[in-house]
Amino acid sequence: MISAIRLSLVATLLLLASGCGAPAAVPPAPASTVVDACAAAGRYVSVGGTAGFNTLVRADFTTALRATGRVRLYEHGSAVSAAISDSPSSKPYAILDAIQDVFNDAGPGEAELGLVGANYFTLPPTKAYGDYQYEYIASGLKPDAANVNVPYGTAASWHFSRANVRAWTEWVRAGRSVGIKTMAPVVAPNVAWVAHDPAFPPTRQAYYDWNSDYYKLSRFEALYGGAIAFDTPSDFFLSGGSGAGYQGFIEQAIRWADGHGLRATVLVSWYATRRVFSASTEKYVRVLTRRAAVPTEWAVDDYENTNANDAAAMGPETVANTSTQVALWLATHAPAYVHGRICYP
């Protein structure tokens, strides 16, 4: 999603369980067990998204990154549409085919979608943008994980209602029918709390408490979909986010996800200025690590720029503040939470 959407209240749908704030303590395991757990981390860094997506056809942008064996393609719906529209009409998948040739050993990618209804996955291909069968299946992308920009900003959108539950369960089931194993709501209280506004809980404390009733829908959504994603631009988080309590909320929710065995993806991007993207991300990771709030995955995107052909935003991986450079740093330095353990590259 783009900035106006990304820095909005995305925590809206289906939550069911009232979870604990942090995972239960795990007794020390033999060293061999820890090594085995960390070896199972797999590809826990995704790169792609919006800005510069088409330029991932350049293999030299990701040479070292792909060599880590820890990266896969992040397939934002808007970027996929742009790649198709920018290709020759006679070969609509030319750009996507070239990108997939570069990432041919990376396995299934990770998508970012909007919640548009279960039939989005089942409608037959019509060569229309926004058609999953045409954009993802026919192009050969076939992601096995997805992050979903759920509705937000109204009183109805965050209530644990029968309609909201049905919408999410049907969506997840339809996604699984096309190979999406985990479906995550994108969550973050990215706009400041407003008193007496029905789009927000009655108190500021509830707004920044993952275990409050306000997030009951989101907890259900994460548990049912087997995943949760956090829209937290690095510099936005470090500056305090939307207000006092923001950082604590993100950390609390990540620990909750880890404690429930969910895929927890932190979406890393920049907000105020791209000049600090690398430094802010490195500091952000260190803060989360110190506070024992380590996700299972990291995804790198540049939502502030929607130009799919902006090569300078994407790479090369040797240039600071590009998406591929940030992804390479994550793949070689950032920890991931794997089977109850915080593991390092």
Secondary structure, DSSP 8 states (H G I E B T S, - for coil): --HHHHTSB---S-------SS--------HHHHHHHHHTT-S-EEEESSTTGGGGG-GGGSHHHHHTT-EEEEEEHHHHHHHHHTS-TTSTTHHHHHHHHHTTTS-S-EEEEE---THHHHS---S-TT-HIIIIITTT---SEEEEE---SSHHHHS--HHHHHHHHHHHHHHHHTT--EEEEEE-B-S---TT-TTS-SSHHHHT-TTSGGGHHHHHHHHHHBEEEEE--HHHHHTTTTSTTHHHHHHHHHHHHHHTT-EEEEEE--SS-GGGHHHHHHHHHHHHHHTT---SEEEE--TT---TT-HHHH--TTSTTSHHHHHHHHHHH--EEETTEEE--
